Amino acid sequence: MMSRGVLLVPLSAAISFWSAIGAIAWVRESDTAALAAALKTAKATLQGALSASKAQGTPISAKFEIEDGKLQLVIYTMKGNDFMEVVADPRTGAIAKAQEITDAIDLNEATEQKAAVAKAKVPLLAAAEAAVNANSGSRAVSIVPELKNGQASAEVTLLTGNTFKSVTEKLD
């Protein structure tokens, strides 16, 4: 017969696991609420930032995000084999800074995005505009290209009021 202590260990582990999952879900929910609130004051658009970032290379993804409590607009670009992280001012859309991507995780993401953009026949700017035009009253919050079964598409996150929605736009 098992003792109560042996039975409590798996139960305790399960409770800890599900508590952590709940905490992660809560953090994501509060992050999206903070992002929605911050975007109400942003004059810049994702599409404008994609266009402005072309001076730094071909845009391969873009997103509004909260970093260190501040809203920023980040665009990844590629030029040859080099990747840049371009940060645009969310109030004006002007490029605030650009730096080479050196973080291993960010480089891996950029490499995957480059592969999708290389197969694309539709630029990210056109895909973002198509998503916004098809969803009246929304604004594009992020666009990330991906390859699935050899087909290029872009996951576009839209914001309407306080509601986020993801749509897929074909790039080929």
WOHUWO-V391592 format. One record per residue. N is the residue number from 1. RES is the residue in one small letter. SS is DSSP state (helix for helix, strand for strand, loop for the rest). PSI is psi in whole degrees, 0 to 359 (999 if undefined). Layout:
n:res:ss:psi
N:RES:SS:PSI
N:RES:SS:PSI
This chain:
n:res:ss:psi
1:m:loop:138
2:m:loop:147
3:s:loop:163
4:r:helix:326
5:g:helix:320
6:v:helix:323
7:l:helix:329
8:l:helix:332
9:v:helix:308
10:p:helix:324
11:l:helix:316
12:s:helix:318
13:a:helix:318
14:a:helix:317
15:i:helix:317
16:s:helix:317
17:f:helix:309
18:w:helix:331
19:s:helix:319
20:a:helix:318
21:i:helix:316
22:g:helix:320
23:a:helix:320
24:i:helix:315
25:a:helix:320
26:w:helix:318
27:v:helix:315
28:r:helix:318
29:e:helix:317
30:s:helix:327
31:d:helix:317
32:t:helix:324
33:a:helix:318
34:a:helix:320
35:l:helix:315
36:a:helix:317
37:a:helix:316
38:a:helix:326
39:l:helix:341
40:k:loop:335
41:t:loop:353
42:a:loop:126
43:k:loop:332
44:a:loop:152
45:t:loop:157
46:l:helix:320
47:q:helix:319
48:g:helix:321
49:a:helix:322
50:l:helix:318
51:s:helix:314
52:a:helix:329
53:s:helix:350
54:k:helix:334
55:a:helix:339
56:q:helix:0
57:g:loop:186
58:t:strand:124
59:p:strand:134
60:i:strand:351
61:s:strand:163
62:a:strand:150
63:k:strand:147
64:f:strand:142
65:e:strand:161
66:i:strand:121
67:e:strand:127
68:d:loop:38
69:g:loop:3
70:k:strand:143
71:l:strand:135
72:q:strand:161
73:l:strand:113
74:v:strand:132
75:i:strand:130
76:y:strand:135
77:t:strand:162
78:m:strand:144
79:k:strand:107
80:g:loop:236
81:n:loop:6
82:d:strand:144
83:f:strand:139
84:m:strand:146
85:e:strand:116
86:v:strand:128
87:v:strand:124
88:a:strand:148
89:d:loop:121
90:p:loop:344
91:r:loop:322
92:t:loop:337
93:g:loop:354
94:a:loop:146
95:i:strand:123
96:a:strand:322
97:k:strand:161
98:a:strand:133
99:q:strand:152
100:e:strand:141
101:i:loop:124
102:t:loop:341
103:d:loop:134
104:a:helix:317
105:i:helix:315
106:d:helix:322
107:l:helix:320
108:n:helix:315
109:e:helix:315
110:a:helix:321
111:t:helix:317
112:e:helix:319
113:q:helix:322
114:k:helix:317
115:a:helix:320
116:a:helix:316
117:v:helix:326
118:a:helix:329
119:k:helix:347
120:a:loop:143
121:k:loop:346
122:v:loop:126
123:p:loop:155
124:l:helix:322
125:l:helix:314
126:a:helix:322
127:a:helix:319
128:a:helix:317
129:e:helix:320
130:a:helix:318
131:a:helix:316
132:v:helix:316
133:n:helix:328
134:a:helix:350
135:n:loop:82
136:s:loop:134
137:g:loop:6
138:s:loop:166
139:r:strand:145
140:a:strand:132
141:v:strand:327
142:s:strand:158
143:i:strand:126
144:v:strand:117
145:p:strand:154
146:e:strand:158
147:l:strand:128
148:k:strand:120
149:n:loop:38
150:g:loop:0
151:q:strand:133
152:a:strand:133
153:s:strand:171
154:a:strand:134
155:e:strand:117
156:v:strand:123
157:t:strand:129
158:l:strand:153
159:l:strand:125
160:t:strand:113
161:g:loop:245
162:n:loop:13
163:t:strand:126
164:f:strand:146
165:k:strand:139
166:s:strand:136
167:v:strand:156
168:t:strand:130
169:e:strand:131
170:k:strand:139
171:l:loop:354
172:d:loop:999
